Amino acid sequence: MSCRVKVNMGWSDFSLMWTKKTSYAEAIMLPADKIWTPGLALDNAIDATSKPYTDDVVVTSFGSVSHAVILLIAVSCDIKLFTYPFVSGQCLVAINGWKNGDCGIVLFYPRTVTTSGGTLSGEWMTENVEIAKEDDMENRKYLLVTLSINPFSAVVTLILPSALIMLADLVSFSLPIQGGERNNLKVTLMLSLTMFILILNDRLPSGGECTPLLHYHFCFCLVNLVLSMVTSLVLTHLLTSDSFMASTCLKRIRRQNAQLDQNEADAGMKKQSSGSAKASLQKIVNFLENVEQKEQVANSKEAFVNYLDKFCFCFFCFLTSFTLSLLLLSQEQTCAKLKRYISGIMSLIP
């Protein structure tokens, strides 16, 4: 977290006091680099830059000095992103006085802290800033910054598209297996989900102790789409080619046709003159029987493929529903935060 902190400091320096015998001025301006100013220590900062708010300080006749500095601080925050985008956490900014053993500066914090600006980086927001202190050290205090993520952007750009892609994949089972329209649609859906996975990787870190649950969700969606596409290709192949179910019937038909042709050839050689008309009729009958058998095989094959298609549709419906249920149940605070977020939006609508 990067933040800009303005620290208004006040202290008493008895060496800067004066009386009315010396001057009737109640306050004067002195250069900040010409007098002593307290040094600040940032205990947990990764990078910090300090500069005076103004080049001058205000000194009163009683020796009270008022000075302000600007701190540009970058600190590391340990916020778990498991339930992203419904995430909230706290970040510590430890600003204390310089100390070396028993010698040092003790800072007295005010009771309240004023904040300016609530957005840190895109979807991150500052909910609250308060002053806290360590239990074992009375004089060591820090700023406790409560951060949260605005879930609207992630829901619209990641969660909602993935849910619609999975719904479109289930609806694609209503398309006919023949023609290839279903297969083309499934390939398009898989490529679309791959694009959203790249967007997710740009938003969130891919490693760490706590991997966001949304990574597992997109991984499941991708595997589900690949299995659905492979299933559709297999069903199309079974319907348009000689499958294992129809191969036996077709081989039997071919053997019967070969046997009939051989018998007809033998009968034709023996009775060419007397049985020509009868042999012709027999050929016609055999041809019609073969056509009927082929139609029966095609119908049985189509019925079998349709049965497999319905079974696959029910299986993917159950798998998708079960996984989405686990996704929702694993996020304990998701429903409450989403409800609170929707209530906040509704309160803005007149």
N, C-alpha and C positions, 0 to 999 in steps of 0.2 A: 504494500500500500504506500502510495506517495501522497504526502499531505503538506500543506503550507500552514504553519502555526505562527501566530503573532503573540508574543509573550510581553505583556505589560508588567514591568517590574518597578518596585519602589523600595528604597532603603534609606537609612539615615547615616550620614557621614559627618561626624562632629567636627572634622577638620575644615569643613566648608561652611560652618556657621558664622554669622556676623551679627552685630548689634546695630542699633540705630545710630550709635556714635560713628560707626564706620560708614554706613549708607542707609538711606531711608527706603531703598528698594526692597520689596518683599520677595521678589524672585528674579533670577537672572538666567540667561542661557549660556551654557559653556560647551565647548567642543567635547564630543564623547571620547575622543582619543587622548584627551589631556587629563582626564580624571580616572579614578579606579571604577571599573564596572565589574559586576559579578560574572564569573564564568559558569556556563551551563554544561552539564554532562548528559549525553544521550546514551543510555545504557544498552538498548537493544537495536540501535539504528544500523542499517547496512550502509547507508550513505547519508550524510548530513552536511548542510551548509548554513552558516549563520552570518547574518549581516544586520547592521543597525537599521531600524525603521526610519530614523532621521539622523543627521550628523551631529545634532545638538541634544543636550539633556537639560531638563529644567531643575534648577536648584533653588530651594527656598531659604529664607534667612534662618530657619530652624535646622538646616542641614538635611532636609528631606530631598531626595533625588528621585526623579521620575524618568524612566528610560524604557524604550521598547525595541525589541529585536524581532527579526523575521527568521524562522527556522524552516528550511526546506528539508524534509525528512522522508526517508524511504526505509520502511521496516518490513520484516517478514512476518506473515500472518499464517497461522496453522488453522485453516478452515477446511473442514471435511466437505467434499463435493459429492458425496454418495447419492444424495437425493436431488441432485441438480435437475431442473432449475429452481427448485424450492429449497433454497439454502440460506442460512443465516449463521453468523459467527461473530466472534469478538477478536479485536486486534489491540495490542498494547503499544502505547507510546510512552516510554519512560523518560521524562524530563526532570532531572534533578540537579542539585548544585554540585560543584566540584568538591571532591573530598579525598583526602589522603591521610589515612589513619584517623587520629583524633582531631586533626585540623581540617577544616572544610567550611562549606557554606550550607546553610539549612534554608530550604525554600518553604514558604508558607503558601499553600495553594488557596485560591478563592473557593467559595462554595459551589459556584456554577461556572460553566464554560459556554460561551456563545459559539455557534457554528455558522458558517457561511458557505453555501453550496452543498448539495447532497449527492451529486453524482461523481463517482471516482473514475471509472473506466467503462463507458458504455452502459451495461446493465447493472452495475454495482451501485448501491445507494447507501448513504449514511443514515441510519435510523436514530442513533442516540450517541452522545458523548458525555461521559461522566468521569468524576475523579474518584479513584480508588487507591488504596494503600495496601502494602504488604503486611501480613499479620505479624511476622517476626521482626519487622523493622518499622518503627513508628514514623520515622522521618522520610522514608522512601515511598514516594507516591508515583502514580502514573495515570495517564489518560486511557480510559477504557472505551474504545470505539466499537459500536455495534454496527455491523454491516449486513446487508441482505441483497439478494438479487431480484430484480424485476423480472418475473417469469413470463411476461407477455411475449417478448421477442423470441425466447426459446420455444415456447408453446406453438407460436405461429409458424416459425421457420423450421422446426425440427420434429416436435411430437405430433402435431396435426398432420403434416405431410406424410410421415411414416404410417400413421393410422389410416389415412386415405389410400395409400399405396397398398397396404394389406387388404383393405376392403375391396379395392379394385381387383386385386388378385383373386379374391373369393368370387367376385361377380364374374370374372372371366371364365369360370367353369360353365356358365350358361351359354357361351359361344359354342358353335359346332366344332367337333374335333377335325372334321375334314376342312381342307382349304388352307390351313395354316394361320388364320387370323388370331386364334388363341395363342399360338406360339409366339407370334410377332409381338402381341401385347405383353406377354410375360417377359420377354427379353427387354422391352422398353421399360417396364416397371423395375426390373432389376438394375438397369443402368441408371434410372432416376434415383433409386435408393443409394447407389454407390456415390452419386454426387452429394447427397445429404450427409453421408458418412464422412466425406472430405470436409464438409462445412463443420461437422461436429469435431473433427480432429483439430481444426484451426481454432475452435473456441475453447476446448478443454485440453488439459494435459493428458497424455496417453498413459503415463506411468504414475508411480507413487504408491503409498500404502493403501489408499482408499480410492479405488477406481470408480468413477461415476456409474450409477446403475444404467444410465442412458446408453453407455457403450455396450452393455450386455443386451439391451433391448434391440439396438440396431444390428448387433451380431446375429441375434435370433431371427430378425426380419430378413436379413440377407440369406441365411441358411434356409429359411422357410421358402423364400422366393426361388432359390436354386432348386430345391427339391420339387417344388410345384412345376417349374419349367421342365425338369427332367422327366417327371411323371407325365406331363402333357406330351412330350416328345415320344415317350415309350408307347402311350396309348395311340398316338397317331400312326406310329410304325406298325402296331398290331392291327390297326384297322385297314391300312392301305397295302399291306403285304401279306404274304403267306405266313401266318403265325403258327406257333406250335400246336394250337388247337385244331387248325384247319389242315395241317400238313398230312395227317393220317387219312382224313377223308379224301383229300385230293389224290393222295397216292392210291387209295382204293379205287377211286373213280378212274384213274389212269390205267390201273391194271384191268379193270372191267372193260374199259374201252379197247385196250389192246387185245384182250381175250375175245371180245366180240368181233373185232376186226379180223382176228385170225380165224375164228369160226366161220365168219362170213366169207373170207377168202377161200377156205376149204370147201364150204358149201357151194360157193360159186363155181369152183373148178369142177365139182361133181355134177352139179345140176345147172349148167349155164342156160340151157334152153328152156327147161320146164319151170325153174324156180326164180326167174329174174324178177318177176313182179312181186313175189312174196319177199324176196331179199330186199327190195327197195323199201317196201313197207316196214320191214324189220329195222332198217337203218334209220328211218324217220322216227320210229318209236324209241329206239335207243338214243337218238339225238335229243328227243324231248325229255327223256328220263335223265340224261346227263345235265341238261339245262336246269331241270327241277332240283336235282341234287346240288348243283352249284349255288342255286338261289338259297337253298336251305342252309348250306354251309356259310354263305355270306350273312344270312339273317342271324344265325347262331353266333357268328363271330361279332357282329354288330351289337347283339344283345349282351354278350359277355363284356365287350369294351365299355358299353354304357353302364353296366353294373360296376365295373372297376372305377369308372369316372365318378359315379355317385358315392362310392365308398371313399375315394380320395377327397372329394369335396367335404364329406362329413368329417374325415380325419383332420383336414387342415382347419376346418371351422373349430373343432374341439381344441386343437393345438394352439391356435391363435387366441381363443377365448381364455384358455387356461393360463397362457403366458402373460396376457394383459392383466388378468386377475392377480397373478403373483406380483406383477410390476406395481400395481396400485396398492396391494396389501403390504408390500415391503417398505413403502414410504408412509411412515406413521403420521407425519405432520402435513402430508400433501393436501389432503381434503380440507383441513382446517385453514391452511394458508391460502388455498385456492378460493375457499369461500370468503375469507377475509378480503382477498384481493378483489373479488367480484363485488363485494359489498362496497369497497372503496370506490370502484368505478361507478356503481349505481348512485352513490351519494353525490357524485359530480354532475350527474344528469339532472337538469332542472325538472 
